[in-house]
Amino acid sequence: MKYITVLVLFFFGMVCTAQTPDYCVYLVTGNATIKAGNKRPVKLTRNAVVYKDQSIFLSNNAKVTLVNKDADYLVLNAAGEYKVADLHKNITKQPPGVTKKYFGVLWSQMVKSASSYEELLKSNKGGVMGGVTRGNDDCIAIIFPAGGLKTAADSFAVIWNRPDEDEEYLFNLYDNAGNQIIKQTVKDTQIIISLSAQLDGRQGKYFFKVSGKRFRACTSDATTLEITTRESELKLRLANTMASLNSEDFTVQLDFIDSLIKEKRTLLAAEIYKELVQKNAGDSFLSKSYLVFLTNYGFNKEAEAFSKTIIF
């Protein structure tokens, strides 16, 4: 009978240990501890998991950011005791975007770490705000860029799907008045646009279409883009540098990346995201959220290459 009791207690302990946490800890500054019931409090650390039967204690000037399964977050910054069971009343609903994707990756990797690129994407599926419209696979749909792109990059790729394996394509770029600027036959499903070589560095609004060379009835929708000045992007970069100065909170820069995407500056957003990942190469959550970003926004080749640098 004693052995049966021990086995029951063992399996009960396994079930308790395996239960899904209510939050994971994104950030801790200052002195914060956590305890359950009458147990001795222990130091609360970043990437820890938190359960509803626990309480969190903050000293003066301490701050804790928690993330839940819905990729929403909660900031605790006043000294005192917080009962985890009551925290859901004050949760901040995070709008769709890069920051929410980061919190989603953080949660999924803390609770159940993905063992492959495919599993990571499956657990963080779905497009984000401003994402790519893939359209009907029976005709030509633009994968990148999404309509309304604003950029000062010297060159960028236009990528579309392939409805016919043997097809060649006609790429046509027009200015805002409808004057044809570029007409080019393409045997691939992408073309590199050079602002200096093909557009003479001219700013302004343009639109383009891609059509099948043999089946011209199959044509993509017109996709608009705007070439802006480098000065405008330098000002945005400076704003990001000032906002994130001496901050270990990635959400400052992720929120900025979200704002760039809202303004249709996807290429600049991708550049800044890449720089953020390079500066914090040891943060696997950030790297994996960047991988999700690349895939969701049509940077498929970059995503495939970057996935090979991540240890799952």
N, C-alpha and C positions, 0 to 999 in steps of 0.2 A: 504493500500500500504506500509506503514511504517513497518508493521509486516512481510509482505512478504520479504522486503529488509533485515530485521533482520535475518529471517530464511535462506535466501540465503547466507548471510555473515557467519552465524553459520555453515552451511553445507560446505561452501568453506573452512572455518577454519578447520573443521574436516578432509577434504580431504588432506589439506596441512600437518596436523599433522600426518596423517597416511602414508604419502609418505615414500618410502624406503630410508634410509640414504645412503650416498656414502661411508662413512667410519665409523668405530668405533675406539675408542682410547684405545690402548693396554697399553701404558705406558707414563707417564708424569714426567719429573724431571725439577726442576727450575720453573721459572715464565712464564706461557703461558696463553694467553687469546684467546677468540673467539667472533666474532660478525657477524651479518648479516645486510647489508645495513647501515642505519644510527642509528641502535640500539646501545645501550650502551654495550661495551665489558664485558664479564663475564669470570670468571676463568675457564680454560679448565681442566677437571679432568679425571682420568682413568675411562674407561667403558662408557664414553659419546659417543653420536652419532654425526656425522658431515655431513652437507649437502653442495651441490655444490654452493649454493648462499651465503656461509659464507667465512670469512677470519680468518686465525689463525695468532697470533702475538707472537713471541718469544723474550724474553729478553736475555741478554748475559748469556751463559752457560746453557740455557734451551734446553730440548730435548723432542721430541714427536714422538711416534711410532704409526702409523695408520694402520689399516687392512681393506681390502675391501671384497666384496662379494665372490671373487675368492680365498680368504685366502692368498692373496699376501700382502706384507707390504711395508711401506714407512717410513723412518726415517728423521725427520726434526731436524736439530741441529745447524743451523746458525741463528743469531739474525735477526729479520725483519718480514715482512708481507708475508704470503703465501695465495694466492687465491685458495680455495679448488677446483674450477672448472679446474685449470691448473695442479693439482697434479698428475693426471693419466700419465703424460708424464715421470715421474721419478719413477714409481712404480717398486719395485723389485719382479720379478717372483720367487716365492718360489718353490723349487723342491719338488716332492712327498716325504712324510715322516711324522714323528711324529710331527715336528714343524708345518707343513702345516695343519695337522689334528687339532692341538691345535687352530690355527688361525681360522680354519673352525668352530670349536665348539664355539669359542668366537663370531664369526660373527652370526651364526645361533641362539645362545642364546640371543644375544643382540637384534636382529631384531624380532625373534619369539621364545620364550622360549619353549623348549620341555616339555610336561607334563608327559612323561613316558619314560622308558628305550627304548621301541620299537620305539617311535617317535624320540628319540635322534639318534638311529642307522640309522633310515630311512633318516634323514636329513644329516647324515654324512656317507652314505653308500660307499662301495667300499674298496678294499684292499689297503694297503700302501706298499711302497717299501719293498721287502724282505718278503712279506706276505705268507700266507699258501696256498698251492695248494690242493684243495679238491678233484679233480679228478672225476672219474665216480662213481656215487652212486651204480651202479650195481655190483661193485667189491670193494675191500678194498683200501681205499685211506688214507694216513697218514695226520692227521690234525695237529699234532705237534710231533716233531719239523720239520721245513722245512729243506731240504737237506743242508748239510754243517755246521750244528750247531757246534760252538766252545764253550766249557764250562769247568769250573773247579768246578762246583757244585758237592757236595757229592752225591746228588741224583736228579733225574728228571724224569718226566713222558713222556712216549711215548703214544700218543692217536691216534686212528683211527676211521673211521666211521663203521657203522653196516649194511652191506647189507642184513643180514639174522638174524632175531630176535632170532632164536634158535641155532645160530652157536657158536661153540667154536673155538679158534684160536691158532695157533702155532706162537710163537715169537722166531725168530732166530737172534742172534747177532754174527757177524764175525769180526775178525781182518782184517787188510789191506791185509794180505796174503791169506785170505779166510778160515782161521781156525775157526771152530765154537767155540764160547766162551759161549754162553747162548742158551739153547733150553728149552722152557717152554710153557706148555699149559695154556691158559688164558681164563677164562669164561666171562671176562669183555671186554671193548673196550679200555683198557689202562693197562700199566704195569709200575711199578716204578723201574728204574734202579739205583742200589746202586754201586757207584764206589769202595767204600771200601770193601763191602761184596762180590760183584759179579765180579769185575774187579781187585781186590787187589790194587786199586788206580793207576793202570798203565795208563800212558799217551800214546797218539798215535791216529792213525786214525782207525775208525771202520765203519761198515755199518750193517744195519739190514733189515729184511723183515718180514711181517706178512702175514700168509696164513690161509685160512679156514681149520679147522681140517677135516671136512667132504667133503669139496669141494676144494681140494688142487690146482685145476686149477685157483682158484681165489686167486691171490697173489699180494700184493702191490709191487710197484717198490722198488728197493734197495734205501735206504736213508742213506747218509753218515753223519758221525759226527766225531768230533775231541775232545779228552780229553786233555786239556792244564794244565799248572801248576797254582797253586794258586798265585804264585808270579806275573805272567803275568797279572792276574786280579786285584791284589792289586795295581800294577803300573797304570793301567787304572783308578781305583777308585781315586788314588791320583791326577792324571791329571784332573779329573772332579772336585775334591775339589778345586784345585788351580784355575781352570778356572772360577768357579762360586763363588769364595770367595767374600763376601760382595755385591753380585749382586742381585738386585730384579727383574732382567730380566730373566724370565724362559727360554727364547729362548737359552740362553747360555747352559743350561743343556739339553734342548730338542734337540738342534743340536748335543750335545755329544751323547745322546741316539740314534739319527739317525746314527751317525758314528759307534756305536756299532752294530747296526742292519746290516749295510753295511758289517761289518766284521763277520757277522753271530753269534754274541754274544748276541742272543736274550734273554737268561735267565738273563744275567748280566744287559742288558738293562731294563728288567722288574723289577729287584731288585732296580735299581737306580731310575726308574720312581716311584715305590711304595714309596721309601724313600722321594722323592721330594713332592709327594702328602701328605704324613704324616706330613712333616715339614710345609706345607702350607694348612692345613686342611680347612681353611676358604675360599679358592678360589674354587668356584663351577665350574668355567670354566676348571680349571686344573683337577679337579676330574672327570668331564664328558669326557674330552679328554682322560684321563687315562682309563676310562671305554670303550671308543671306541677302544683304543689300545689293551686292553685285548681281546676284541671280535675279532678284525681283525687278531690277531696273535695266535688264537687258545686256549687262556686261558679261556675257556668257563665257567668252574665251578667258577673260581676266579671272572669272570665278573658278573655272576649271584649273587654271594655273595656280591660283592662290590656294585652292583646296589641297594641293599636293604639299604645301608647306605647313599644314596643320596636322598635329597629332591628335587623332580621335581616340 
